[in-house]
Amino acid sequence: MSLTTSFGCSMTRSSFCGSTHRISTGLREADVMADKVPRCPVCTGVVKPDIVFFGEQLPARFLLHMADFALADLLLILGTSLEVEPFASLSEAVQKSVPRLLINRDLVGPFALSPRRKDVVQLGDVVHSVERLVDLLGWTQELQDLIQREHGKLDGQDR
């Protein structure tokens, strides 16, 4: 089972209707591929991927988790340019004694400009690197079970 079906915001394939506030699976991929505007099946309003676009406000729940950074024992950062705020500065929000692991195609942000003594960097394909980490930790079966369970949820919705 490949992780590529599970990682990445656009790969979750969920969409959000601003009128009905309905989240549905299946980004209306057929519509997008046919150059049609995806529409809500309930109200026919325009739907968008369930992600935050540049310039949009973050969800209120984002601020609820800011306190977690001060309590972190480890920070994992996966696949990012670390250029867009507020996410760009989140890697600096953990205490200096906390190890930070960057799994990314490129060396970016503070990992390139002002690395910390406990920083660890794994450069290359993000999916392959995460699969390797999961294997080293002995979590392969748990991850496969999780992926299968989540796919089961998607298979039963919005059909």
LOKETI-935810 format. One record per residue: x, y, z of N, C-alpha, C in turn; residue in one letter. Coordinates in steps of 0.05 Angstrom, whole numbers, plus 32768, in hexadecimal, padded with zeros to 4 digits. Example, Ala and Ser with C-alpha at 12.3 -4.5 7.8 and 13.67 -1.06 7.14 Angstrom:
BEGIN
81087F8E809C80F67FA6809C81087FBE809CA/81017FD3808E81117FEB808F81028001809DS/
//
This chain:
BEGIN
80117FE88000800080008000801280198000M/800D802C7FEF801E80437FEC8013805A7FFDS/8025806A8008801D80818018801380988006L/801A80977FED801280AD7FDB7FF480B27FDAT/7FE5809E7FE17FC880A17FE17FBE80AF7FFBT/7FD080B3800E7FC780BE80277FD380D9802ES/7FEA80E080237FF780F8802A7FF1810F8017F/7FF3812780207FEF813E800F7FD381488011G/7FD0816380147FB5816E80197FA281698002C/7FAC816B7FE97F9A81677FD37F94814A7FCES/7FA481387FD97FA0811C7FD67F8A81117FE8M/7F8281217FFC7F6D8117800D7F5281177FFFT/7F5181267FE97F3A81277FD77F20812E7FE6R/7F22813E7FFA7F09814880067F0481647FFCS/7EEB816C7FFC7EE481877FF37ED081928007S/7ECD81AD80057EBD81BB80187EAA81CE8008F/7E9081CD80107E7D81E080047E7881F68018C/7E7D820F800F7E7A822680217E5D822B8028G/7E4A822380187E2E8228801E7E2282148032S/7E2781FB802D7E1B81E6803E7E2E81DE8055T/7E4781E780537E5C81E080667E6081C28066H/7E5B81B5804F7E5D8198804D7E7981918043R/7E85817E80517E9F817480487E998159803BI/7EA3815580237E9E813C80167EB88131800BS/7EBA811780087ED1810B7FFD7ECE810B7FDFT/7EE481077FD17EE381097FB47EE381267FACG/7EF981307FA37EFB814C7F9D7EEC81537F83L/7EDA81427F7C7ECD81467F627EE181467F4CR/7EF381327F4E7F0A81307F3C7F02812F7F1FE/7EEC81227F197EE381207EFD7EDC813C7EF3A/7ED0814D7F037ECA81687EFB7EE381787EF6D/7EF681767F087F0F81857F067F1E817C7EECV/7F1F81627EE77F2D81587ED07F1F81607EB6M/7F0581657EB77EF6816D7EA07EF4818C7E9EA/7F05819A7EAD7F0581B77EAE7EEA81C37EB6D/7EDB81B47EC77EC181BE7ED17EC681C77EEEK/7EB681DB7EF77EB881E47F127EA981D07F24V/7EB781C57F387EAA81B17F4A7E9281BE7F59P/7E7C81B07F5B7E6481BA7F687E5B81A87F7ER/7E4E81B37F927E4381A47FA87E2B81947F9FC/7E29817B7FA57E12816B7F9C7DF881727FABP/7DFA81817FC17DE281897FD07DD781A47FC6V/7DE881B87FC57DDE81D37FBE7DE881DD7FA3C/7DF981CE7F967E0681D57F7C7E1981ED7F7ET/7E2081F57F977E34820A7F9B7E5081FF7F94G/7E6382127F907E7E820B7F8A7E8B81FF7FA2V/7E9A81E97F9E7EA981DD7FB47EC781E17FAFV/7ED681E17FC47EF381E47FC17F0081CE7FD1K/7F1A81C87FCB7F2881B57FDC7F2881BD7FF9P/7F2781AA800B7F2781B080287F4381B78031D/7F4E81CD80267F6881D7802D7F6681F58030I/7F7B8201803B7F7C821E803E7F8D82298028V/7F82823A80177F91824680027FA0825E800CF/7FB482667FFD7FC4827E80047FB182968006F/7FB382A5801C7FA382BD80207F8982B78030G/7F81829E80327F6A829780427F7182968060E/7F5E829B80717F638298808E7F64827B8095Q/7F75827580A97F77825A80B37F5E825480C4L/7F57823B80C67F40823380D77F46823B80F4P/7F31824181037F358249811F7F428232812FA/7F3E821981287F4A820381367F6982038135R/7F74821181217F918213811E7F9D821F8138F/7F91823481427F9C824281597F9A82318172L/7F87821E81737F85820D818A7F9D81FB818EL/7FAC81F681797FC381E4817A7FDE81F2817DH/7FDE820C817D7FF7821B818080058215819AM/7FF6821181AF8002820B81CA801181F181CAA/800A81DF81B7801881C481B6803581C781B0D/803D81DB81A1805981DD8199806C81E181B1F/806381F081C5807381F481DD807781DA81EDA/806581C781E9806581AE81F88072819781E9L/807A819C81D08083818681BE809D817A81C7A/80A0816081C380B9815281C880C8814D81AED/80BA814F819780C5814B817D80B381598169L/80BF8165815480AF8172813F80B681658124L/80A2815A811780A5814E80FC809B816280E8L/80AA816880D380A2817A80BE80A5816B80A4I/808F81698095808F8159807D8087816A8065L/8097816A8050809081748036808681918036G/809881A48038809181C0803A80A781D2802FT/809F81EA802780B381FE801F80BA820F8037S/80AA820E804D80AE821F806580B0823C805DL/809F8244804A80A0826080418086826F8048E/80708262804B8056826F804F80508270806DV/804B828880768043828B8093802682858096E/801E827B80AD802D827980C6803D825F80C8P/803A824D80B48048823480B68066823680B5F/8070824A80A7808D824D80A4809B825080BFA/808E825D80D2809B826280EC8094824D8101S/8083823A80FA807B8225810E809382148116L/80A6820F810480BD81FF810C80CE820C8121S/80CB8226812580DA8235813980CA82368153E/80B1822C815480A0822F816B80A6821A8181A/80B58205817A80BC81F2818F80D581FB819DV/80D981F181B680F081F981C5810A81F181B7Q/811F81FF81BC813881FA81AE814381DE81B4K/813C81D281CA814581B781D1813681A181C3S/812081A881B5810F819481A8811B818C818DV/811F817281888128816A816D811381708158P/811C81798141810A817E812A8114816C8113R/8101815D81078107814C80F080F9815780D8L/8109815F80C480FE816880AA810181528096L/80EA8149808B80EA8136807580DF8146805EI/80F0814A804A80E9815D803580FB8158801CN/80F281628006810281617FEE811B81737FF0R/8117818B7FFC812C819F7FFD813181A88019D/814981B2801E815081BE8038814481DA8038L/813381E0804B812481F9804A812382078065V/811B8221806581168230807D812D82308090G/8126822F80AA813B822F80BF814D821780BEP/8145820280B1815781EB80AF816F81F1809DF/816A8204808A8180820C8078818E82258084A/817F82378090818A825180988196825180B4L/8189824480C78193824480E2818C822980F0S/8199821480E7819381F980F2819A81F88110P/818B81E7811D819081E2813A81A181C8813DR/81AD81C6815381BF81AF815881B081948156R/81978193815E8188817A815E817781768145K/817A81878131816B818381188174816A8109D/8161815D80FD8166814680EC8158814B80D2V/8166814780BB815A814C80A1815C81338090V/8146812C8083814581168070813B81228056Q/814E812580438146813180298141811B8015L/812D812180048126810E7FEF8107810D7FEDG/80FE80F87FE080E180F47FDD80D480F17FF8D/80C081017FFD80B38102801880A580E7801EV/809680DD800B808780C48010809A80AD8015V/80AF80AB800580C38096800980D080998025H/80D780B1802C80E480B6804680D280B0805DS/80B880B6805B80A580AF807180A280918072V/80A08084805B809D8067805B80B5805A8069E/80CD8065806380E6805B807080E5805F808ER/80DD8077809780DB807D80B380C8806A80C1L/80B1806680B5809C805480C080A7803880C2V/80B6802F80AE80C2801580AF80D7801280C5D/80E8802680C780FC802680DD80F0802580F8L/80D9803280FC80CB8032811580BB8019811AL/80B88009810680A97FF08109808B7FF58108G/8082800A80FA8066801280FA8059800C80DFW/80657FFC80CE805B7FF880B3803E7FED80B3T/803A7FD880C3801F7FCB80C4800A7FDF80CFQ/80117FEE80E47FFF800180EF7FF7801780DAE/800B801F80CB8006803380B67FF4802880A0L/7FFA801080987FE9800380837FCC8000808DQ/7FC97FF880A67FAE7FF580B27FA0801080B2D/7FAE802580BA7FA3804080BA7F9A8049809EL/7FAB8045808B7FA5804D806F7F8C803E8066I/7F8C8024806B7F75801380637F5B801D8070Q/7F5D8023808A7F45802D80997F3B8047808DR/7F4E805980887F468073807D7F3B80718060E/7F46805F80507F3B805A80367F1F804F8038H/7F1A803E804C7EFF803380507EEB80498056G/7EF4805D80657EE28074806B7EDC80838051K/7EF0808780407EEB809580277EDA80858014L/7EDE806B80137ECE805A80017EB1805A8008D/7EAA805F80217E8E805E802A7E8080798028G/7E8E808E80217E8280A980217E8080B48005Q/7E6D80C680017E6B80D77FE97E6A80C67FD0D/7E5B80B17FD07E5980A07FB87E3D80A07FAER/
//
